[in-house]
Amino acid sequence: RRLKKMMTIMNSMTDEELDHHESNKLFSRQPTRYQRIARGAGTSQNDVKELLTQYQRFSQVVKKVGGIKGLFKGNSGDMGNINPSQISKLNQTMAKMIDPNVLQQMGGMNGLQNMMKKFQ
């Protein structure tokens, strides 16, 4: 249900809003975007703000993942080539950054670990 709501909100956003590298600045300069998206998605402005906040957290995780030394075997950046000794560090970093409700919906740490194993 929550995922459907997130998808509906994203479907109500323009390509520029979805692809903007600093969406928080875009929305702070033009706060009426929240209202338009919420109306189009049939949800509240707070839901739109929450989604953008979660996106910012996720982008921080991605940046941190890129900074974990030795995460990838070699320098290929291939997700199938993840160093197993760094997986637990990656999981801990992601668990700290993910909204606790979202982490719970994923099945907790076990669900997160299973998801990461699929990338190997």
Phi and psi restraints in degrees (value plus and minus 20) as a CYANA .aco file:
   2 ARG   PHI     -84.1   -44.1
   2 ARG   PSI     -59.6   -19.6
   3 LEU   PHI     -84.2   -44.2
   3 LEU   PSI     -60.0   -20.0
   4 LYS   PHI     -80.0   -40.0
   4 LYS   PSI     -62.4   -22.4
   5 LYS   PHI     -82.9   -42.9
   5 LYS   PSI     -62.5   -22.5
   6 MET   PHI     -83.3   -43.3
   6 MET   PSI     -62.1   -22.1
   7 MET   PHI     -85.2   -45.2
   7 MET   PSI     -58.9   -18.9
   8 THR   PHI     -84.0   -44.0
   8 THR   PSI     -61.7   -21.7
   9 ILE   PHI     -82.9   -42.9
   9 ILE   PSI     -66.0   -26.0
  10 MET   PHI     -85.1   -45.1
  10 MET   PSI     -54.0   -14.0
  11 ASN   PHI     -87.3   -47.3
  11 ASN   PSI     -41.1    -1.1
  12 SER   PHI    -108.7   -68.7
  12 SER   PSI     -21.3    18.7
  13 MET   PHI    -115.7   -75.7
  13 MET   PSI     132.1   172.1
  14 THR   PHI     -97.8   -57.8
  14 THR   PSI     145.2   185.2
  15 ASP   PHI     -79.3   -39.3
  15 ASP   PSI     -60.1   -20.1
  16 GLU   PHI     -80.4   -40.4
  16 GLU   PSI     -63.7   -23.7
  17 GLU   PHI     -86.1   -46.1
  17 GLU   PSI     -58.6   -18.6
  18 LEU   PHI     -91.1   -51.1
  18 LEU   PSI     -56.3   -16.3
  19 ASP   PHI    -115.8   -75.8
  19 ASP   PSI     -28.3    11.7
  20 HIS   PHI     -84.7   -44.7
  20 HIS   PSI     109.6   149.6
  21 HIS   PHI     -92.1   -52.1
  21 HIS   PSI     -38.5     1.5
  22 GLU   PHI    -152.4  -112.4
  22 GLU   PSI      47.0    87.0
  23 SER   PHI     -81.2   -41.2
  23 SER   PSI     -51.1   -11.1
  24 ASN   PHI     -81.7   -41.7
  24 ASN   PSI     -56.7   -16.7
  25 LYS   PHI     -90.7   -50.7
  25 LYS   PSI     -58.8   -18.8
  26 LEU   PHI     -80.1   -40.1
  26 LEU   PSI     -65.0   -25.0
  27 PHE   PHI     -94.5   -54.5
  27 PHE   PSI     -52.2   -12.2
  28 SER   PHI     -91.1   -51.1
  28 SER   PSI     -50.4   -10.4
  29 ARG   PHI     -94.1   -54.1
  29 ARG   PSI     -49.7    -9.7
  30 GLN   PHI    -153.4  -113.4
  30 GLN   PSI      55.9    95.9
  31 PRO   PHI     -83.9   -43.9
  31 PRO   PSI     -35.6     4.4
  32 THR   PHI     -86.9   -46.9
  32 THR   PSI     -35.5     4.5
  33 ARG   PHI     -81.5   -41.5
  33 ARG   PSI     -59.7   -19.7
  34 TYR   PHI     -76.3   -36.3
  34 TYR   PSI     -67.2   -27.2
  35 GLN   PHI     -83.6   -43.6
  35 GLN   PSI     -66.0   -26.0
  36 ARG   PHI     -81.9   -41.9
  36 ARG   PSI     -65.0   -25.0
  37 ILE   PHI     -86.9   -46.9
  37 ILE   PSI     -63.5   -23.5
  38 ALA   PHI     -80.9   -40.9
  38 ALA   PSI     -63.2   -23.2
  39 ARG   PHI     -83.1   -43.1
  39 ARG   PSI     -64.3   -24.3
  40 GLY   PHI     -86.5   -46.5
  40 GLY   PSI     -50.0   -10.0
  41 ALA   PHI    -113.4   -73.4
  41 ALA   PSI     -27.1    12.9
  42 GLY   PHI      48.0    88.0
  42 GLY   PSI      17.1    57.1
  43 THR   PHI    -157.3  -117.3
  43 THR   PSI    -195.1  -155.1
  44 SER   PHI    -112.4   -72.4
  44 SER   PSI     140.5   180.5
  45 GLN   PHI     -83.4   -43.4
  45 GLN   PSI     -52.5   -12.5
  46 ASN   PHI     -83.8   -43.8
  46 ASN   PSI     -56.0   -16.0
  47 ASP   PHI     -84.0   -44.0
  47 ASP   PSI     -59.5   -19.5
  48 VAL   PHI     -85.3   -45.3
  48 VAL   PSI     -65.2   -25.2
  49 LYS   PHI     -82.2   -42.2
  49 LYS   PSI     -59.6   -19.6
  50 GLU   PHI     -83.5   -43.5
  50 GLU   PSI     -62.6   -22.6
  51 LEU   PHI     -80.9   -40.9
  51 LEU   PSI     -64.2   -24.2
  52 LEU   PHI     -85.5   -45.5
  52 LEU   PSI     -56.1   -16.1
  53 THR   PHI     -84.8   -44.8
  53 THR   PSI     -63.5   -23.5
  54 GLN   PHI     -83.9   -43.9
  54 GLN   PSI     -57.4   -17.4
  55 TYR   PHI     -82.7   -42.7
  55 TYR   PSI     -61.9   -21.9
  56 GLN   PHI     -82.8   -42.8
  56 GLN   PSI     -61.8   -21.8
  57 ARG   PHI     -82.0   -42.0
  57 ARG   PSI     -63.4   -23.4
  58 PHE   PHI     -82.7   -42.7
  58 PHE   PSI     -61.3   -21.3
  59 SER   PHI     -85.3   -45.3
  59 SER   PSI     -51.7   -11.7
  60 GLN   PHI     -86.8   -46.8
  60 GLN   PSI     -58.7   -18.7
  61 VAL   PHI     -81.2   -41.2
  61 VAL   PSI     -65.6   -25.6
  62 VAL   PHI     -80.0   -40.0
  62 VAL   PSI     -61.7   -21.7
  63 LYS   PHI     -83.4   -43.4
  63 LYS   PSI     -62.3   -22.3
  64 LYS   PHI     -87.1   -47.1
  64 LYS   PSI     -58.2   -18.2
  65 VAL   PHI     -80.6   -40.6
  65 VAL   PSI     -61.4   -21.4
  66 GLY   PHI     -84.0   -44.0
  66 GLY   PSI     -42.9    -2.9
  67 GLY   PHI    -111.9   -71.9
  67 GLY   PSI     -23.1    16.9
  68 ILE   PHI     -98.1   -58.1
  68 ILE   PSI      93.3   133.3
  69 LYS   PHI     -88.4   -48.4
  69 LYS   PSI     116.7   156.7
  70 GLY   PHI      57.5    97.5
  70 GLY   PSI      -8.0    32.0
  71 LEU   PHI     -83.4   -43.4
  71 LEU   PSI     -65.3   -25.3
  72 PHE   PHI    -120.8   -80.8
  72 PHE   PSI     117.0   157.0
  73 LYS   PHI     -91.0   -51.0
  73 LYS   PSI     104.2   144.2
  74 GLY   PHI      55.5    95.5
  74 GLY   PSI    -181.6  -141.6
  75 ASN   PHI    -140.6  -100.6
  75 ASN   PSI       1.4    41.4
  76 SER   PHI     -92.9   -52.9
  76 SER   PSI     -45.3    -5.3
  77 GLY   PHI      54.1    94.1
  77 GLY   PSI      -8.3    31.7
  78 ASP   PHI     -96.0   -56.0
  78 ASP   PSI     103.5   143.5
  79 MET   PHI     -83.0   -43.0
  79 MET   PSI     -43.0    -3.0
  80 GLY   PHI     -98.7   -58.7
  80 GLY   PSI     -22.1    17.9
  81 ASN   PHI    -137.8   -97.8
  81 ASN   PSI      18.3    58.3
  82 ILE   PHI     -98.7   -58.7
  82 ILE   PSI     117.3   157.3
  83 ASN   PHI     -91.6   -51.6
  83 ASN   PSI      95.8   135.8
  84 PRO   PHI     -78.0   -38.0
  84 PRO   PSI     -50.5   -10.5
  85 SER   PHI     -89.2   -49.2
  85 SER   PSI     -36.0     4.0
  86 GLN   PHI    -121.0   -81.0
  86 GLN   PSI     -25.3    14.7
  87 ILE   PHI     -80.5   -40.5
  87 ILE   PSI     -64.2   -24.2
  88 SER   PHI     -84.7   -44.7
  88 SER   PSI     -57.5   -17.5
  89 LYS   PHI     -84.5   -44.5
  89 LYS   PSI     -60.6   -20.6
  90 LEU   PHI     -83.1   -43.1
  90 LEU   PSI     -65.7   -25.7
  91 ASN   PHI     -80.5   -40.5
  91 ASN   PSI     -63.1   -23.1
  92 GLN   PHI     -83.6   -43.6
  92 GLN   PSI     -62.2   -22.2
  93 THR   PHI     -83.2   -43.2
  93 THR   PSI     -65.7   -25.7
  94 MET   PHI     -85.8   -45.8
  94 MET   PSI     -59.9   -19.9
  95 ALA   PHI     -82.5   -42.5
  95 ALA   PSI     -53.9   -13.9
  96 LYS   PHI     -91.5   -51.5
  96 LYS   PSI     -48.9    -8.9
  97 MET   PHI    -112.7   -72.7
  97 MET   PSI     -42.7    -2.7
  98 ILE   PHI    -103.3   -63.3
  98 ILE   PSI     119.6   159.6
  99 ASP   PHI     -73.6   -33.6
  99 ASP   PSI     111.1   151.1
 100 PRO   PHI     -75.8   -35.8
 100 PRO   PSI     -54.7   -14.7
 101 ASN   PHI     -86.2   -46.2
 101 ASN   PSI     -60.2   -20.2
 102 VAL   PHI     -88.0   -48.0
 102 VAL   PSI     -61.9   -21.9
 103 LEU   PHI     -80.4   -40.4
 103 LEU   PSI     -61.1   -21.1
 104 GLN   PHI     -83.1   -43.1
 104 GLN   PSI     -61.8   -21.8
 105 GLN   PHI     -85.9   -45.9
 105 GLN   PSI     -45.7    -5.7
 106 MET   PHI    -100.2   -60.2
 106 MET   PSI     -27.0    13.0
 107 GLY   PHI      78.0   118.0
 107 GLY   PSI       3.7    43.7
 108 GLY   PHI      51.2    91.2
 108 GLY   PSI    -178.6  -138.6
 109 MET   PHI     -83.1   -43.1
 109 MET   PSI     -55.4   -15.4
 110 ASN   PHI     -82.9   -42.9
 110 ASN   PSI     -62.5   -22.5
 111 GLY   PHI     -83.4   -43.4
 111 GLY   PSI     -60.6   -20.6
 112 LEU   PHI     -84.0   -44.0
 112 LEU   PSI     -64.2   -24.2
 113 GLN   PHI     -84.0   -44.0
 113 GLN   PSI     -61.0   -21.0
 114 ASN   PHI     -82.8   -42.8
 114 ASN   PSI     -59.8   -19.8
 115 MET   PHI     -83.1   -43.1
 115 MET   PSI     -62.7   -22.7
 116 MET   PHI     -87.7   -47.7
 116 MET   PSI     -53.5   -13.5
 117 LYS   PHI     -83.5   -43.5
 117 LYS   PSI     -51.6   -11.6
 118 LYS   PHI     -86.1   -46.1
 118 LYS   PSI     -42.1    -2.1
 119 PHE   PHI     -99.6   -59.6
 119 PHE   PSI     -35.0     5.0
